Amino acid sequence: MTLSTYLTFDGQCGPAFDFYKSVFGGDFAVRSTFADGPEDMKVRDADKGRIMHVSLPIGDSVLMGSDTTSDHGGPITKGNNFSVSYSPKTKDEAETVFRKLSEGGSVTMDLQNTFWGAYFGMCTDKFGIQWMVNVDTQGN
């Protein structure tokens, strides 16, 4: 089980993570744009260069981020531009934690199998904190 910070930007994710890399060093574990997504994702041409996901290991932690697009994610304002990412070891644990976190809050994306090889969902808890639950299914 790990907890990581996930930052959300409106077109500045690439420059921001280049900066964080210059500060902390290391290499990106993943850096993909919306153009790298599947065709059925239907991303506008103007948004294809935006970062869909970036991951920068820093010590024992991982800083992750993405950009919003006109069709994926809402407007960015201070306070909704981050999520806590929880990575349990099993789908059962993910379902239990997700159900508890979303109780009294709202589900943004139901837990589901994804094209990147994870069982993933997003919710906002009753205190307004955004959560991502992500189980790696490629190794499971």
C-alpha positions as CSV (number, residue, x, y, z in Angstrom):
1,M,0.0,0.0,0.0
2,T,1.3,3.4,-0.9
3,L,0.0,7.0,-0.8
4,S,1.2,9.5,-3.4
5,T,0.4,13.1,-4.4
6,Y,-1.2,13.6,-7.8
7,L,-1.1,17.1,-9.2
8,T,-3.5,18.4,-11.9
9,F,-2.7,21.3,-14.2
10,D,-4.3,23.2,-17.1
11,G,-1.6,22.8,-19.7
12,Q,1.4,23.4,-17.4
13,C,2.1,19.8,-16.3
14,G,5.0,19.3,-18.7
15,P,6.9,22.4,-17.6
16,A,6.1,21.9,-14.0
17,F,7.4,18.3,-14.0
18,D,10.5,19.4,-15.9
19,F,11.1,21.9,-13.1
20,Y,10.5,19.2,-10.3
21,K,12.9,16.9,-12.1
22,S,15.5,19.7,-12.1
23,V,15.0,20.2,-8.4
24,F,14.8,16.5,-7.2
25,G,16.8,14.8,-10.0
26,G,16.0,11.3,-11.3
27,D,14.1,10.2,-14.4
28,F,10.4,10.0,-15.2
29,A,9.0,6.5,-14.7
30,V,6.2,7.4,-17.1
31,R,5.5,10.5,-19.2
32,S,2.7,10.2,-21.7
33,T,0.5,12.6,-23.6
34,F,-3.2,12.3,-24.5
35,A,-2.0,11.5,-28.0
36,D,-0.7,8.2,-26.5
37,G,-4.2,7.2,-25.4
38,P,-6.5,4.8,-27.2
39,E,-8.4,6.0,-30.3
40,D,-11.8,5.6,-28.5
41,M,-10.7,8.2,-25.9
42,K,-11.5,10.9,-28.5
43,V,-9.2,13.7,-27.5
44,R,-9.4,17.0,-29.5
45,D,-6.3,17.7,-31.6
46,A,-5.6,20.8,-29.5
47,D,-5.3,18.7,-26.3
48,K,-3.2,15.8,-27.7
49,G,0.1,17.3,-26.6
50,R,-1.1,17.8,-23.0
51,I,0.3,15.4,-20.4
52,M,-2.1,12.5,-19.7
53,H,0.2,11.0,-16.9
54,V,3.6,11.6,-15.6
55,S,5.4,9.9,-12.7
56,L,8.6,11.1,-11.0
57,P,10.1,8.9,-8.3
58,I,11.5,10.9,-5.5
59,G,13.2,8.8,-2.8
60,D,10.6,6.3,-1.6
61,S,7.8,8.4,-2.9
62,V,6.3,9.2,-6.3
63,L,5.0,12.6,-7.5
64,M,2.5,12.2,-10.2
65,G,0.5,14.6,-12.4
66,S,-1.6,15.3,-15.5
67,D,-3.2,18.1,-17.4
68,T,-6.9,18.5,-17.8
69,T,-8.4,18.8,-21.3
70,S,-11.6,20.2,-22.6
71,D,-13.2,16.8,-22.3
72,H,-11.3,15.2,-19.4
73,G,-11.4,16.9,-16.0
74,G,-13.0,20.1,-15.0
75,P,-11.7,23.6,-14.6
76,I,-8.6,23.9,-12.3
77,T,-8.9,26.1,-9.3
78,K,-6.7,26.2,-6.2
79,G,-8.0,23.5,-3.9
80,N,-9.1,21.0,-6.6
81,N,-5.7,20.7,-8.4
82,F,-4.5,17.7,-6.5
83,S,-5.6,14.2,-5.4
84,V,-4.3,11.7,-3.0
85,S,-3.5,8.5,-4.9
86,Y,-3.9,5.2,-2.9
87,S,-2.4,2.0,-4.4
88,P,-3.6,-1.1,-2.5
89,K,-2.4,-4.6,-3.4
90,T,-5.7,-6.1,-4.3
91,K,-9.0,-5.3,-6.1
92,D,-10.9,-6.4,-3.0
93,E,-9.0,-3.9,-0.8
94,A,-9.5,-1.2,-3.5
95,E,-13.3,-1.8,-3.5
96,T,-13.5,-1.6,0.3
97,V,-11.4,1.6,0.6
98,F,-13.2,3.2,-2.4
99,R,-16.6,2.5,-1.0
100,K,-15.6,4.0,2.4
101,L,-13.9,7.0,0.9
102,S,-16.9,7.9,-1.4
103,E,-19.6,7.4,1.3
104,G,-21.1,10.8,1.9
105,G,-19.0,12.2,-1.0
106,S,-19.2,11.6,-4.7
107,V,-17.8,9.2,-7.3
108,T,-16.1,10.8,-10.2
109,M,-15.1,7.6,-12.0
110,D,-16.3,4.1,-10.9
111,L,-13.6,1.5,-10.2
112,Q,-12.9,-0.2,-13.5
113,N,-10.3,-2.0,-15.5
114,T,-8.3,0.6,-17.6
115,F,-6.2,0.5,-20.8
116,W,-3.1,1.2,-18.8
117,G,-3.3,-2.1,-16.9
118,A,-4.9,-1.0,-13.6
119,Y,-8.1,-1.2,-11.7
120,F,-8.8,2.4,-11.1
121,G,-11.4,4.8,-9.8
122,M,-11.8,8.4,-8.5
123,C,-13.9,9.9,-5.8
124,T,-14.3,12.9,-3.6
125,D,-14.7,12.2,0.1
126,K,-17.3,14.0,2.3
127,F,-14.6,16.6,3.3
128,G,-14.0,17.6,-0.3
129,I,-10.6,15.7,-0.8
130,Q,-10.2,14.1,-4.1
131,W,-8.9,10.4,-4.1
132,M,-7.6,8.1,-6.8
133,V,-7.5,4.4,-6.1
134,N,-5.2,2.4,-8.4
135,V,-4.4,-1.3,-8.4
136,D,-1.7,-2.5,-10.8
137,T,-3.3,-5.5,-12.6
138,Q,-0.4,-6.2,-14.9
139,G,1.5,-8.0,-12.3
140,N,-1.6,-9.5,-10.6
